[in-house]
Amino acid sequence: MRIATYRWGGKRQVGMLSADGTELTPLELGSRGESRGALALVESLAEGAPMPPTSGPRLPLAAVTLEAPLPRPRRNLWCVGRNYRAHAKELAGTIFQGDDKPIDRWPIVFTKVPECVIGPGEPIRLPGRAISEQIDYEAELAVVIGRGGANIAAGRAMDHVWGYTIVNDVTSRDVQQRHVQWDLGKSFDSFCPMGPWLVDASELNGQDTRVRCWVNGELRQDGATRDLIFGIPTLIETISRGITLYPGDVIATGTPSGVGMGMTPPTYLRAGDVVRIEIDGLGVLENPVRQA
């Protein structure tokens, strides 16, 4: 099941994508769907409600404007840093030089504010040179929690997964370097493209899929989630220790090697660039880069 949030006739709707990916069938979620997008569906199913009925005829996908499936997540997104060994290695000589903590002892966890989420096709907005000159891309598989809980054991963590989406963990590297915590450099307006839709866990094995990213048609990142240092069950177990996870919570699992900071010389995003991310079994998320 693939669930999209989109605009049609000036109104936000939530719909199910057809098997061939060409049409959307709107779902009856009322005002809750209009305000919360697909989050309304995830929460409704978690409450034990049945799948909502359809609310109108099918629409061609090409006729609607896709939004982020979770236009405003219920709270900050959970994110994981340096979760592929090759990515950790490529950053070892950059701002993380001298950081000799073992990368496989505990996950690095930070957050992004929900207001930085944008949808497919929306521009990533560069904030201006006075604020940051080093804006980077990070293609990531994101897990969407379907059943909440705290202190979730890794052995049953996958029972709490509703499904998956794509996020681009856009990062201001120079701001990241200035502060001990990463949240500021990760949370600028527009710094979390998300989409194109949600895919439920019955359709996609998030523990074994491929993550790729192109910038202006050049393949920069190509990794497999089976190579995560900390897999999805461990991430859920770690983040839920003493913290209740809720339906609709998002966990971005980390990015493969190939980010701009790791290139020689470092190559950051510029106005006019286009970032395209594809995850096998999930779809494509593409966003242009513009000056704010």
GIMOPE-V19050 format. One record per residue. N is the residue number from 1. RES is the residue in three letters. PHI is phi in whole degrees, -180 to 180 (* if undefined). Layout:
BEGIN
n:N res:RES phi:PHI
n:N res:RES phi:PHI
END
This chain:
BEGIN
n:1 res:MET phi:*
n:2 res:ARG phi:-117
n:3 res:ILE phi:-118
n:4 res:ALA phi:-117
n:5 res:THR phi:-109
n:6 res:TYR phi:-155
n:7 res:ARG phi:-108
n:8 res:TRP phi:-147
n:9 res:GLY phi:62
n:10 res:GLY phi:77
n:11 res:LYS phi:-127
n:12 res:ARG phi:-77
n:13 res:GLN phi:-135
n:14 res:VAL phi:-122
n:15 res:GLY phi:-144
n:16 res:MET phi:-100
n:17 res:LEU phi:-78
n:18 res:SER phi:-68
n:19 res:ALA phi:-60
n:20 res:ASP phi:-89
n:21 res:GLY phi:73
n:22 res:THR phi:-109
n:23 res:GLU phi:-136
n:24 res:LEU phi:-122
n:25 res:THR phi:-106
n:26 res:PRO phi:-66
n:27 res:LEU phi:-110
n:28 res:GLU phi:-83
n:29 res:LEU phi:-122
n:30 res:GLY phi:61
n:31 res:SER phi:-66
n:32 res:ARG phi:-64
n:33 res:GLY phi:-70
n:34 res:GLU phi:-64
n:35 res:SER phi:-92
n:36 res:ARG phi:-117
n:37 res:GLY phi:63
n:38 res:ALA phi:-67
n:39 res:LEU phi:-59
n:40 res:ALA phi:-61
n:41 res:LEU phi:-70
n:42 res:VAL phi:-59
n:43 res:GLU phi:-69
n:44 res:SER phi:-63
n:45 res:LEU phi:-66
n:46 res:ALA phi:-66
n:47 res:GLU phi:-79
n:48 res:GLY phi:96
n:49 res:ALA phi:-72
n:50 res:PRO phi:-73
n:51 res:MET phi:-58
n:52 res:PRO phi:-66
n:53 res:PRO phi:-73
n:54 res:THR phi:-74
n:55 res:SER phi:-125
n:56 res:GLY phi:168
n:57 res:PRO phi:-71
n:58 res:ARG phi:-64
n:59 res:LEU phi:-121
n:60 res:PRO phi:-64
n:61 res:LEU phi:-57
n:62 res:ALA phi:-66
n:63 res:ALA phi:-93
n:64 res:VAL phi:-108
n:65 res:THR phi:-108
n:66 res:LEU phi:-69
n:67 res:GLU phi:-111
n:68 res:ALA phi:-58
n:69 res:PRO phi:-59
n:70 res:LEU phi:-116
n:71 res:PRO phi:-57
n:72 res:ARG phi:-137
n:73 res:PRO phi:-52
n:74 res:ARG phi:-64
n:75 res:ARG phi:-162
n:76 res:ASN phi:-51
n:77 res:LEU phi:-79
n:78 res:TRP phi:-82
n:79 res:CYS phi:-134
n:80 res:VAL phi:-123
n:81 res:GLY phi:-101
n:82 res:ARG phi:48
n:83 res:ASN phi:-105
n:84 res:TYR phi:-123
n:85 res:ARG phi:-60
n:86 res:ALA phi:-65
n:87 res:HIS phi:-69
n:88 res:ALA phi:-60
n:89 res:LYS phi:-68
n:90 res:GLU phi:-68
n:91 res:LEU phi:-96
n:92 res:ALA phi:-62
n:93 res:GLY phi:-99
n:94 res:THR phi:-107
n:95 res:ILE phi:-67
n:96 res:PHE phi:-97
n:97 res:GLN phi:-59
n:98 res:GLY phi:92
n:99 res:ASP phi:-84
n:100 res:ASP phi:-102
n:101 res:LYS phi:-67
n:102 res:PRO phi:-58
n:103 res:ILE phi:-78
n:104 res:ASP phi:-108
n:105 res:ARG phi:-88
n:106 res:TRP phi:-139
n:107 res:PRO phi:-65
n:108 res:ILE phi:-87
n:109 res:VAL phi:-121
n:110 res:PHE phi:-140
n:111 res:THR phi:-133
n:112 res:LYS phi:-124
n:113 res:VAL phi:-71
n:114 res:PRO phi:-63
n:115 res:GLU phi:-70
n:116 res:CYS phi:-87
n:117 res:VAL phi:-74
n:118 res:ILE phi:-132
n:119 res:GLY phi:-101
n:120 res:PRO phi:-58
n:121 res:GLY phi:82
n:122 res:GLU phi:-77
n:123 res:PRO phi:-78
n:124 res:ILE phi:-76
n:125 res:ARG phi:-101
n:126 res:LEU phi:-72
n:127 res:PRO phi:-81
n:128 res:GLY phi:108
n:129 res:ARG phi:-65
n:130 res:ALA phi:-67
n:131 res:ILE phi:-100
n:132 res:SER phi:-160
n:133 res:GLU phi:-117
n:134 res:GLN phi:-129
n:135 res:ILE phi:-97
n:136 res:ASP phi:-119
n:137 res:TYR phi:-106
n:138 res:GLU phi:-150
n:139 res:ALA phi:-78
n:140 res:GLU phi:-147
n:141 res:LEU phi:-80
n:142 res:ALA phi:-115
n:143 res:VAL phi:-95
n:144 res:VAL phi:-111
n:145 res:ILE phi:-75
n:146 res:GLY phi:-110
n:147 res:ARG phi:-128
n:148 res:GLY phi:-75
n:149 res:GLY phi:155
n:150 res:ALA phi:-122
n:151 res:ASN phi:53
n:152 res:ILE phi:-79
n:153 res:ALA phi:-73
n:154 res:ALA phi:-56
n:155 res:GLY phi:-65
n:156 res:ARG phi:-121
n:157 res:ALA phi:-64
n:158 res:MET phi:-66
n:159 res:ASP phi:-68
n:160 res:HIS phi:-97
n:161 res:VAL phi:-90
n:162 res:TRP phi:-81
n:163 res:GLY phi:176
n:164 res:TYR phi:-144
n:165 res:THR phi:-150
n:166 res:ILE phi:-104
n:167 res:VAL phi:-131
n:168 res:ASN phi:-110
n:169 res:ASP phi:-81
n:170 res:VAL phi:-61
n:171 res:THR phi:-138
n:172 res:SER phi:-88
n:173 res:ARG phi:-69
n:174 res:ASP phi:-70
n:175 res:VAL phi:-69
n:176 res:GLN phi:-58
n:177 res:GLN phi:-72
n:178 res:ARG phi:-73
n:179 res:HIS phi:-115
n:180 res:VAL phi:-66
n:181 res:GLN phi:-87
n:182 res:TRP phi:-94
n:183 res:ASP phi:-57
n:184 res:LEU phi:-63
n:185 res:GLY phi:-71
n:186 res:LYS phi:-102
n:187 res:SER phi:-118
n:188 res:PHE phi:-58
n:189 res:ASP phi:-52
n:190 res:SER phi:79
n:191 res:PHE phi:-89
n:192 res:CYS phi:-143
n:193 res:PRO phi:-57
n:194 res:MET phi:-141
n:195 res:GLY phi:149
n:196 res:PRO phi:-79
n:197 res:TRP phi:-161
n:198 res:LEU phi:-97
n:199 res:VAL phi:-119
n:200 res:ASP phi:-76
n:201 res:ALA phi:-65
n:202 res:SER phi:-74
n:203 res:GLU phi:-101
n:204 res:LEU phi:-139
n:205 res:ASN phi:-92
n:206 res:GLY phi:-65
n:207 res:GLN phi:-84
n:208 res:ASP phi:-153
n:209 res:THR phi:-143
n:210 res:ARG phi:-112
n:211 res:VAL phi:-117
n:212 res:ARG phi:-131
n:213 res:CYS phi:-141
n:214 res:TRP phi:-116
n:215 res:VAL phi:-121
n:216 res:ASN phi:54
n:217 res:GLY phi:84
n:218 res:GLU phi:-93
n:219 res:LEU phi:-69
n:220 res:ARG phi:-108
n:221 res:GLN phi:-126
n:222 res:ASP phi:-156
n:223 res:GLY phi:-139
n:224 res:ALA phi:-120
n:225 res:THR phi:-67
n:226 res:ARG phi:-67
n:227 res:ASP phi:-96
n:228 res:LEU phi:-57
n:229 res:ILE phi:-64
n:230 res:PHE phi:-113
n:231 res:GLY phi:-72
n:232 res:ILE phi:-57
n:233 res:PRO phi:-59
n:234 res:THR phi:-67
n:235 res:LEU phi:-63
n:236 res:ILE phi:-64
n:237 res:GLU phi:-60
n:238 res:THR phi:-66
n:239 res:ILE phi:-69
n:240 res:SER phi:-87
n:241 res:ARG phi:-69
n:242 res:GLY phi:75
n:243 res:ILE phi:-128
n:244 res:THR phi:-78
n:245 res:LEU phi:-89
n:246 res:TYR phi:-121
n:247 res:PRO phi:-55
n:248 res:GLY phi:96
n:249 res:ASP phi:-61
n:250 res:VAL phi:-118
n:251 res:ILE phi:-122
n:252 res:ALA phi:-85
n:253 res:THR phi:-88
n:254 res:GLY phi:111
n:255 res:THR phi:-118
n:256 res:PRO phi:-72
n:257 res:SER phi:-67
n:258 res:GLY phi:114
n:259 res:VAL phi:-72
n:260 res:GLY phi:-61
n:261 res:MET phi:-62
n:262 res:GLY phi:-83
n:263 res:MET phi:-82
n:264 res:THR phi:-119
n:265 res:PRO phi:-75
n:266 res:PRO phi:-55
n:267 res:THR phi:-127
n:268 res:TYR phi:-102
n:269 res:LEU phi:-68
n:270 res:ARG phi:-131
n:271 res:ALA phi:-57
n:272 res:GLY phi:99
n:273 res:ASP phi:-69
n:274 res:VAL phi:-130
n:275 res:VAL phi:-107
n:276 res:ARG phi:-123
n:277 res:ILE phi:-118
n:278 res:GLU phi:-131
n:279 res:ILE phi:-122
n:280 res:ASP phi:-56
n:281 res:GLY phi:82
n:282 res:LEU phi:-119
n:283 res:GLY phi:137
n:284 res:VAL phi:-125
n:285 res:LEU phi:-120
n:286 res:GLU phi:-129
n:287 res:ASN phi:-142
n:288 res:PRO phi:-80
n:289 res:VAL phi:-114
n:290 res:ARG phi:-131
n:291 res:GLN phi:-80
n:292 res:ALA phi:-67
END
